[in-house]
Amino acid sequence: MNTKRTSKINQLISQWKRGVVYTQSYLSRLGYYHDLIKIYKRNGWLDSIGTGAYKLSNDQVDVFGGIYALQQQLHLPVHIGGRSALVIKGYGHYSRVEGETFYLFAPSGTRLPKWFKKYDCGVDVLFKATNLFSHSVQGSFSQYKHKDFSIKISAPERAAIEMLYYVPSHQGFDEAMRIMEGLMTLRPIQVQQLLENCQSVKVKRLFLFMSEKFELPWVEKLKLDKIDTGSGKRVIVNNGVLDKKYLITVPKESSY
């Protein structure tokens, strides 16, 4: 291999963020086109993890490195949310640790690339493209630093609402209650804006029900008359008991 080509691969390796997937579209923008990448693969410097996606040989890439590529290289509006974002922020102390599922959210119509869906990153990923909120709410996201890069995740207020979206299909009611009990420091202005923009009646009622049961300090600052909780009953769990204020069924055996 000539000196110019060797210098080019050395430059790529030195700048490559460890633990991150690099997509072919991003590599092409940097001047590393498909034919050159094939040579790098053949010489053992890069490994393919799926069509149009690569990692450094012998590098360990986890789910965060894949999400970083989705956000920063492919510019997909995907973020870690729900219970996963709460655990990352330290609100999952009383919930399960083993078998952690990563919850990803994006607006309706967003599609993940095949390489991300097929790559074994060591955790289960549950992705939902949904317009849970009617409008973007400023300040409802934060950054999570992992290794030497950062990714976008839901702020706790948004994450709590997203978590309840999955009750009871992929999120247990009692576990959600335990997590909600610890959310003592949510920002009431953020909560208000998110609930006003939330398009799920079930989620809004469940959020308010749990928050009031634990008398969380920020609840009294909410303007409930501005939050549309709809009409009619909603079944959260089968064979439950009806909460008369929010007209949702909750588990009979719970002490809430």
Secondary structure, DSSP 8 states (H G I E B T S, - for coil): --HHHHHHHHHHHHHS-TT--EEHHHHHHTT--HHHHHHHHHTTSEEEEETTEEEETT----HHHHHHIIIIIS----EE-HHHHHHHTT--TTS--TT-EEEEEE-TT----HHHHHS--SSEEEEEE---BSS--TT-EEEEEETTEEEEEE-HHHHHHHHHHTTTTTS-HHHHHHHHHT-TT--HHHHHHHHHHB--HHHHHHHHHHHHHTT-TTGGG--GGGS---SS-B-SSTT-EEETTTTEEE-TT---
